[in-house]
């Protein structure tokens, strides 16, 4: 054993290091590095390839869905079209009052939610009262009347959770302008095509005039 050590590993204190000893040290260092890299690679592969499967627990995000039914003043139903993200829309005529019924469906996984109502050429964004379970009990259906001031497309977008306007309604017990409760008659202000074109023209003129107003005279020297 001592002979092997002197042959391959011994470094004299005052003499030169033999070539065989130098090569042995280099081979040992490289071998140790390779072993460490192999160990790190093996443990990393074991970490990322390990998985746990449980068929008893299914994790999914909450969802809210409500069916929209619209009936005109003459009793005829209005066609409701389902779009992206379960939103529903319908074309409504100017100054005609429609009965709108929102019904909470069984496909919802959230306990409660509400609908956001918007309309083309209308600046307002309306929130309905809560559908489902809340402080007032269990509300499965909300019915109200809607009258636009001009032809428009009204869109109903479902949202799970609690409306940002719900707390104000619970504190005051009074419906705000943008919060819709059951049995309410709501008139939404919709701009006509002429008003929209007029506003666009006014905006374009303002943008054209603004640079001229900001120009300053440079004195000639």
C-alpha positions in Angstrom: 0.0 0.0 0.0 2.8 2.4 0.9 4.6 1.5 -2.3 1.4 2.4 -4.3 1.2 5.7 -2.5 4.8 6.6 -3.1 4.4 5.6 -6.8 1.3 7.6 -7.6 0.6 10.2 -4.9 3.8 11.1 -3.0 5.1 14.6 -3.6 8.6 15.2 -2.3 9.1 18.3 -0.2 12.1 19.7 -2.0 12.1 17.6 -5.2 10.2 17.9 -8.4 6.7 16.4 -8.9 7.0 13.4 -11.1 4.8 13.2 -14.2 3.0 10.1 -13.1 2.0 11.7 -9.8 0.7 14.8 -11.6 -1.4 12.7 -13.9 -2.8 10.7 -11.0 -3.9 13.9 -9.2 -5.5 15.3 -12.4 -7.4 12.0 -13.0 -8.6 11.9 -9.4 -9.9 15.5 -9.5 -11.7 14.9 -12.8 -13.2 11.7 -11.5 -14.5 13.4 -8.3 -16.0 16.2 -10.4 -17.7 13.8 -12.7 -19.1 11.8 -9.8 -20.5 15.0 -8.2 -22.1 16.1 -11.5 -23.7 12.7 -12.0 -25.1 12.7 -8.4 -26.6 16.2 -9.0 -28.1 15.2 -12.3 -29.7 12.1 -10.8 -31.2 14.0 -7.8 -32.6 16.7 -10.1 -34.2 14.2 -12.4 -35.7 12.4 -9.5 -37.1 15.7 -8.2 -38.8 16.8 -11.4 -40.0 13.4 -12.5 -41.7 12.6 -9.2 -45.5 13.1 -9.2 -48.5 12.4 -7.0 -51.9 11.7 -8.5 -55.1 11.8 -6.4 -58.4 10.9 -8.1 -60.4 11.7 -5.1 -59.7 15.5 -5.1 -60.4 17.6 -8.2 -59.3 21.2 -8.1 -61.1 23.7 -10.4 -61.8 27.4 -10.4 -65.2 28.7 -9.5 -67.7 29.6 -12.2 -71.0 31.4 -12.3 -73.7 31.1 -14.9 -77.1 32.7 -15.3 -79.7 32.3 -18.0 -81.0 35.5 -19.6 -84.6 35.7 -20.8 -85.9 38.9 -22.4 -89.6 39.5 -23.4 -90.9 42.5 -25.3 -93.9 44.6 -24.5 -96.0 42.6 -26.9 -95.1 39.4 -25.1 -92.7 38.1 -27.8 -89.4 36.7 -26.6 -86.2 38.4 -27.8 -83.4 36.3 -29.2 -80.4 36.1 -26.8 -77.0 35.1 -28.3 -74.3 33.5 -26.2 -70.8 34.9 -26.9 -67.3 34.7 -25.4 -66.8 33.9 -21.7 -70.5 32.9 -21.3 -71.7 36.5 -22.0 -75.1 36.9 -23.5 -76.3 39.7 -25.7 -79.6 40.9 -27.4 -80.6 43.7 -29.8 -83.1 46.1 -28.2 -85.1 48.8 -29.8 -85.3 52.5 -28.8 -87.9 53.5 -26.2 -89.3 50.0 -25.9 -89.5 48.5 -22.4 -88.4 44.9 -22.0 -88.9 42.4 -19.2 -85.5 40.9 -18.3 -85.2 37.7 -16.2 -81.9 36.4 -14.9 -82.0 32.8 -13.5 -79.2 31.2 -11.6 -78.3 27.8 -13.2 -77.2 24.6 -11.6 -74.0 24.5 -13.6 -72.5 27.3 -11.4 -69.9 26.1 -8.9 -69.9 29.5 -7.1 -72.4 30.0 -4.3 -73.3 33.5 -5.6 -72.6 36.0 -8.3 -74.0 38.9 -10.3 -74.3 40.1 -13.9 -72.6 43.1 -15.4 -74.8 44.8 -18.0 -73.4 47.0 -20.7 -74.7 48.4 -24.0 -73.3 49.7 -27.2 -72.9 53.5 -27.2 -73.7 53.6 -23.5 -71.2 54.8 -20.9 -72.8 53.2 -17.9 -71.8 49.8 -16.5 -74.6 48.3 -14.4 -74.4 45.6 -11.7 -77.3 43.4 -10.8 -78.2 42.3 -7.3 -76.6 39.1 -6.1 -77.9 35.8 -7.5 -77.5 32.8 -5.2 -76.9 32.8 -1.5 -76.1 36.1 0.3 -77.1 38.0 3.4 -80.7 38.4 2.1 -81.1 34.6 1.7 -81.2 32.6 -1.5 -82.1 34.5 -4.7 -82.4 32.3 -7.7 -84.3 34.7 -10.1 -84.1 38.4 -10.6 -86.6 40.2 -12.9 -86.5 43.9 -13.9 -87.6 46.1 -16.8 -85.1 47.7 -19.2 -85.7 50.5 -21.7 -83.0 51.9 -23.9 -83.2 55.4 -25.3 -81.8 54.3 -28.7 -81.3 51.1 -30.7 -78.5 49.2 -29.0 -77.0 45.8 -28.2 -77.2 44.9 -24.5 -74.6 42.5 -23.1 -75.0 40.5 -19.9 -71.6 39.2 -18.5 -71.7 36.8 -15.5 -69.3 37.3 -12.6 -68.9 35.1 -9.6 -68.4 36.5 -6.2 -69.8 39.8 -4.7 -70.3 43.0 -6.7 -68.3 46.1 -5.7 -71.6 48.0 -5.3 -73.2 45.4 -3.0 -71.8 46.8 0.3 -73.3 50.2 -0.5 -76.7 48.7 -1.2 -76.6 46.7 2.0 -75.6 49.8 4.1 -78.2 52.2 2.6 -80.9 49.6 1.6 -81.3 51.9 -1.5 -80.5 51.0 -5.1 -78.0 53.3 -6.8 -78.2 54.4 -10.4 -75.8 51.6 -11.5 -77.1 48.9 -9.2 -80.2 46.9 -10.4 -82.5 45.2 -8.1 -85.5 43.0 -8.7 -88.8 44.7 -10.0 -86.9 47.8 -10.9 -87.7 49.9 -14.0 -84.4 51.0 -15.6 -83.8 53.5 -18.5 -80.4 53.3 -19.9 -79.1 56.3 -21.8 -77.8 55.3 -25.2 -76.2 57.7 -27.7 -77.6 57.8 -31.2 -75.4 57.4 -34.3 -75.6 61.1 -34.9 -74.4 61.9 -31.4 -71.6 59.4 -31.7 -70.4 60.8 -35.0 -70.7 64.4 -33.6 -68.5 63.4 -30.6 -66.0 61.8 -32.8 -65.8 64.9 -35.0 -65.4 67.2 -32.0 -62.6 65.0 -30.7 -60.8 65.1 -34.0 -61.1 68.9 -34.2 -59.8 69.2 -30.7 -56.7 67.1 -31.5 -56.1 69.1 -34.7 -56.3 72.5 -32.8 -54.3 71.5 -29.8 -50.8 71.6 -31.4 -51.5 75.1 -32.9 -52.5 76.4 -29.5 -49.3 75.1 -27.9 -47.1 76.7 -30.6 -45.0 79.7 -29.4 -43.4 82.5 -31.5 -39.6 82.5 -31.8 -38.2 86.1 -32.0 -36.1 86.9 -35.0 -32.7 88.2 -34.1 
